[in-house]
């Protein structure tokens, strides 16, 4: 019987092998797919940002036909000086090793910090110490050596009333400020600025629909570039989200690939970025400065390398930054294009562009250019060497 099965197996193998070979020969040759053209990068704000935009810290093997042209132009020649005058301050908007919450710079953050410090921590501390003392007293006072004949008491009306009413009172004390905080957090005032935040593996993009719908692509800086710019390690980015001080900023948060989470601890702001869904949060910061955050939802291999940097600047500086990106302020006339002005738009504190210097190409203002730039699902395309 075994020999018969072996014969059948050998016959089947010889019979199927030619058929498989013929099937492979019959398949038509598949034409090679042409690689899509590499999207052009938005204009960077300094030499380090330009280098990071062209060659992000994230590993990426995507290249396009324009790679040679992009590599031929030195980043330092095309990049204007850094727009914002803000520099990171240790202990402000970034972790500094303290045991506790970061300093809060939004109305919601200040209210939440008060609730944490004045209500929650004292209540938790008192309950923990009371329970610990009660357990210690019971263990010592009613141990076998000190109490050889145990009590047979089964009920005590006063104690039962106390351990029922006291937890209810504690919950009410916690619930009142908690509900008020939630109501303020999810009932935002009228927005002065709207920013659409999109998470990608593994970088962020920020769109400004109120200012011409231009887009900013934010990549993490390498450790060397972050040190050169004075940025904290693993938190510095080449392009920050820039917002005006004192303005109510509404964030519309979504994702292009997997679930991310936009979180800035100094703003008491954390919200999920879900593909196909728009989530909304808001903040209002009066103090100019740089505030950092990170993606707070496990989103893949480089989840730890998706920093967030929010640059809060005076309103006049914000208007100049918008103009440098090719955008417009609400109610203002559209900014002239590079072809109409004969050069690149000026940035804050930058000298007028020379006629001999080539104007940097920008695609930040998608509405003005009339074209759509598709971002890769993994990172900013990098110029191949």
Buried (B, 14 or more C-beta within 10 A) or exposed (E): EEEEEEEEEEEEEEEEEEEEEEEEEEEEEEEEEEEEEBBBBBBBBBBBBBBBBBBBBBEBEBBBEBBEEBBEBEBEEBBBEBBBEBEBEEEBBBBEEEEEBBBBBBBBBEBBBEBBEEBBEEBEEEEEEEEEEEEEEEEEEEEEEEEEEEEEEEEEEEEEEEEEEEEEEEEEEBEEBBEEBEEBBEEBEEBBBBBBBBBBBBBBBBBBEBBBBBBBBBBBBBEEBBEEBEBBEBBBBBBBBBBBBBBBBBBBBBBBBBBBBBBBBBBBBBBBBBEEEEBEBBBBBEBBBBBBBBBBBEBEEBBEBBBBBBBBBBBEBBBBBBBBBBBBBEEEEEBEEBEEEEBBBBBBEBEEBEEEEEBBBBBBBBBBBEEEBEBBEBBBBBBBE
